[in-house]
Amino acid sequence: MERILAAASAVLGEEVSGPVDLGGSSRSHVLRCATPSGGTVVVKAYREVAGFAAEAAGLPFCGGSGPRLLAVDPSFPLVVMSDLGVAPSLADLLLGESAEAARDGLLAWARTYGRIAVAGAGRRREWERARAVYSGGRGGAASPGRSRRGAALGARGPRRRARGPGGGPGAVPGLLAG
């Protein structure tokens, strides 16, 4: 876990601390971490480059309906994203006692994924270009010899020396335009 915190701190440009394990899966380790400003971020470290590349490339296409991608480290690989807070999962709501809460949760889930589908419509090639950049051009294959570097997407993220797909030197043209 210390390696994850160190990598996330380096790419974010500020120390993250106080990790809370959010569960993750067999493919990733997910932590909620505190920032010096008193906020929190979510750090997701991946075991394989393919899953990392797909998520890092896809988050900017959520159209504001998901977490904002703050920073990435393709060599670790990990993403740092905004924290959407604590809420019950859709599974918790569907298995819970309240039919009304289950219905409301399912409708909110459907609206969210509908907005994400609209935001990403017609942009598959942009996503594929970004995914290729994040996977080292190997379609998701691991790239253990890559040098460690951080990257940021979009203009609102913290300062970085290097920028990845979406803005600045080495960016994928037009990824976050508009």
N, C-alpha and C positions, 0 to 999 in steps of 0.2 A: 504494500500500500504506500510505503514511503516513496518508492520510485514513481508511482502514479502522481502523488502530490507534488513531487519535485518537477516532473515533466509538465504538469498542468500549470504550476506557478511560473515556470520559465516561459511557456508559450503565451500565457495570459499577461505576463509582465507585472504581476503582483502576487504575493504569497497567498495561497489558499491553505486553509487549516480546518481543524475540527471535523474530519470526514464522518459522514453518516452513511452507512452502507444501504443503498436502496434496492439491493437484490441482484440486479443484473441477470445474467443467464450463463449458460455454458460457453457463450460466445463473447461475453463482455462483463466488465466489472463497472458498476455505476455507483457514484458517490455524490452526495450533496455536501458542498464545502462552503465554509465561511470565507468572506473576503475582508480585507482591512476596512472597507467602507461600511461594514455592518450588514451587507447583503449576502446572498448566497448564489452559487452557481452549481450546475450539475456537470460533473466530469465523467466521461464514459471512455474507458480504456478497452481496446479490442484485442482478442487473441490472434485474429487474422486480418489481413489488410482488406480483403474483399468487403466484409461487412462495414468496416470503417469507411472505405471509399464510397460505398453506396449511401451511407447516412450523411457523411460530410458533404457530399455533392447534393443530396436531396433536401437537407434542412432549409436552404435558402429558397426553395420552391414552395414552401408552406404558405406563402402569402399572408404572413402574420397570424396564422392559425395554429402555430406550434412554437416550440422554443426557438429563440434567435441564436444562430451560430455565432459564438464570440471568438473562438480561436481553434486552430487545429494543429496537430503535430503528426504529419504523415510517417515520420520515422519511428514513432513510439508504438503503435498509432493510437491517438486519442483525440476526442473533441471536448471542448468546453462550451456549454450552452447556457442560455438564461434558464433560471429556475422558475417553473410555472406554479410552484407551491405544492401544498399537500391537498389531495382530494381522493375520494374513494375511486377505485378502478371501476370500469364498466362491469367487469366480472363480479366485483363486490356488490354493486347495485343490483345486478340481475339475480344474484343468489340471495339477496337480502330479503327482509320482511315486507318492505314497502313496494307495492306494485306501481304506485305513482312515481317514486324515486327511480325505479327501474325504467319506466317509460320515459321520464324526463332525461335520464342519463343516456338512453339509447338514441333519443332524438337529438340531443346535443352532440353525441358522437357522430351521427349521420350528417348533421349540418357541418361539423368541423371537417370531416373527410370530403364532403361535397365542395367546400371552399378550397381545400387543398387540391382537389382534382381540377377545379377551374383554374387555380393559380398556376398549375403545372401543364395545363393543356397546350399541346403544340410545342413543348419545350424539351422533348426527349433528347434531341441532339445536344442541346446545351448541357443537360444533365450527364449524358454520356461523355462529353468532353471533360467536364469537371471530375467525373469519376475516374477517367483515365489519368488525369493529372494527379489525383490523390493516390491512385494505385501505382504510380510510377510508370504509367503507360503500358502496364502489363495486364490490363483487364481484371485487376483484383489480385494478381499473384503477389506473393510476399516479396519484399525488396530489402533483405536484411543489411545490405551494404550501403544503404543510403545515409547521407549525413543528416544529423539531427537539425531540424529547423522548425520554426513556428510560422504560422500563416494566419491571416485574418481575412474574414469576408465582410465586405460592406464598409461603408464609411463611418458607421456609428460605433464600431468596436474599439477596444483599447488600442493604443499605439503599438506598432510592431516594426521591426526592421524589414521583414519580408512579408509580402502579401501573396495570397494564393488566388485561386479562381474567384473572380468577381471584382478585383480592384487592385491597381498598382502594378509594379513590375512583376512580370510572370503571370499576370492574370489571364483568365480565359475570357477573350473579348465578348462583351455583351452579356455575360452571365447574370449580372445583377442590374443591368441597365433598365431604366424605366422606373 
